[in-house]
Amino acid sequence: MEITYKRRVNYYETDAMQIVHHSNYIRFLEEARIYFMDEIGLPYKKVEEKGILIPVIGVNCTYKTPAKFDDILEIKVKIKEYTGVKMVISYEITDSNTKEAVLLGETKHCFVNKDMKPISLKKYSKEMSEILEKTLG
């Protein structure tokens, strides 16, 4: 399952070259990931209330075309891999107007309890695990 999140580039997110500063794309990915989780029925707040945290353990980004102030970005989000212990989410950011690729990326995550001890989501919350499994493919 792929879900698209749209956002407008704010002026403060640009740098001296008048393009989005590279570090802001990580924030865009997080916004899109939170939106994705809401849309599939696993809002982060609900997940955390059950004592589950989903830290980022890796980020990979390939920058294609710079985005500028006031551009509307479309961020396509999907779960690429899910094992119950780890998850990889992929992202494709495009310019809504030109349809040009802006960024291709992925974030790697694991599941931990509030003590930061790794857990198997399949054992810890079968319901949540099944929701994530349904989004694959």
C-alpha positions as CSV (number, residue, x, y, z in Angstrom):
1,M,0.0,0.0,0.0
2,E,1.3,3.4,-0.9
3,I,0.0,6.6,0.6
4,T,0.8,10.2,-0.6
5,Y,1.4,13.1,1.7
6,K,1.5,16.6,0.3
7,R,3.2,19.7,1.8
8,R,4.2,23.2,0.8
9,V,7.9,24.2,1.2
10,N,8.2,27.0,3.8
11,Y,10.5,30.0,3.3
12,Y,12.5,29.1,6.5
13,E,13.3,25.7,5.1
14,T,15.4,27.2,2.4
15,D,19.1,28.1,2.5
16,A,21.3,30.9,1.0
17,M,21.0,29.2,-2.4
18,Q,17.2,29.6,-2.1
19,I,16.6,25.8,-2.2
20,V,15.5,23.5,0.6
21,H,18.4,22.8,2.9
22,H,19.2,19.1,2.7
23,S,18.6,18.5,6.5
24,N,14.9,19.5,6.1
25,Y,14.2,16.5,3.9
26,I,14.6,14.3,6.9
27,R,11.8,16.3,8.6
28,F,9.7,15.9,5.5
29,L,10.1,12.1,5.7
30,E,9.1,12.1,9.3
31,E,6.0,14.2,8.6
32,A,5.1,11.8,5.8
33,R,5.7,8.7,8.0
34,I,3.5,10.1,10.8
35,Y,0.8,10.7,8.2
36,F,1.2,7.2,6.7
37,M,0.9,5.6,10.2
38,D,-2.3,7.7,10.9
39,E,-3.8,6.6,7.5
40,I,-3.2,2.9,8.1
41,G,-4.7,3.1,11.5
42,L,-1.6,3.1,13.7
43,P,-1.2,6.7,14.9
44,Y,2.1,7.1,16.7
45,K,0.3,8.3,19.9
46,K,-1.7,5.0,20.0
47,V,1.5,3.0,19.4
48,E,3.4,4.8,22.1
49,E,0.5,4.5,24.6
50,K,0.9,0.7,24.2
51,G,4.6,1.1,25.3
52,I,6.0,0.7,21.8
53,L,8.6,3.0,20.3
54,I,9.8,2.9,16.7
55,P,13.2,4.6,16.6
56,V,15.0,5.5,13.3
57,I,18.2,3.4,13.0
58,G,19.2,4.5,9.5
59,V,18.4,7.0,6.8
60,N,19.4,6.9,3.2
61,C,18.6,9.8,0.8
62,T,19.4,10.5,-2.8
63,Y,18.8,14.0,-3.8
64,K,17.6,14.4,-7.4
65,T,16.2,17.9,-8.1
66,P,16.2,20.8,-5.6
67,A,12.9,22.0,-4.2
68,K,12.3,25.7,-3.6
69,F,10.1,28.0,-1.5
70,D,6.4,27.5,-2.2
71,D,6.8,24.3,-4.1
72,I,4.2,21.7,-3.4
73,L,5.8,18.3,-2.7
74,E,4.1,15.0,-3.0
75,I,5.7,12.3,-0.8
76,K,4.8,8.7,-1.6
77,V,5.3,6.5,1.4
78,K,5.2,2.7,1.7
79,I,6.6,-0.1,3.8
80,K,9.3,-1.8,1.8
81,E,10.2,-4.5,4.4
82,Y,8.7,-5.7,7.7
83,T,10.0,-8.5,9.9
84,G,8.2,-7.9,13.2
85,V,11.5,-6.7,14.7
86,K,12.6,-4.2,12.0
87,M,10.9,-2.2,9.3
88,V,12.1,-0.3,6.2
89,I,10.0,2.6,4.8
90,S,10.6,4.0,1.3
91,Y,9.8,7.5,0.1
92,E,9.6,9.2,-3.2
93,I,9.3,13.0,-3.2
94,T,8.2,14.7,-6.4
95,D,7.4,18.2,-7.3
96,S,3.6,18.3,-7.6
97,N,3.7,20.8,-10.5
98,T,6.6,19.5,-12.6
99,K,6.3,15.8,-11.5
100,E,10.2,15.8,-11.3
101,A,11.8,13.5,-8.7
102,V,13.1,15.5,-5.8
103,L,14.4,12.8,-3.5
104,L,14.4,9.0,-3.2
105,G,14.9,7.7,0.3
106,E,14.3,5.2,3.0
107,T,14.3,5.0,6.7
108,K,15.1,1.9,8.8
109,H,13.4,1.3,12.1
110,C,13.2,-1.2,14.9
111,F,10.6,-1.8,17.6
112,V,11.5,-1.3,21.2
113,N,9.8,-1.0,24.6
114,K,10.0,2.1,26.8
115,D,13.3,0.8,28.2
116,M,14.7,0.8,24.7
117,K,14.9,-3.0,24.6
118,P,14.2,-4.6,21.2
119,I,10.9,-6.4,20.9
120,S,9.1,-8.5,18.3
121,L,6.0,-6.6,17.4
122,K,4.5,-9.9,16.2
123,K,4.6,-11.1,19.8
124,Y,4.1,-7.8,21.6
125,S,1.1,-6.6,19.6
126,K,-0.3,-9.1,17.1
127,E,-3.0,-6.5,16.1
128,M,-0.4,-3.9,15.1
129,S,1.8,-6.4,13.4
130,E,-1.1,-7.5,11.2
131,I,-1.9,-4.0,10.2
132,L,1.7,-3.5,9.1
133,E,1.7,-6.8,7.3
134,K,-1.4,-5.9,5.3
135,T,0.4,-2.8,3.9
136,L,3.1,-4.9,2.2
137,G,2.7,-5.9,-1.4
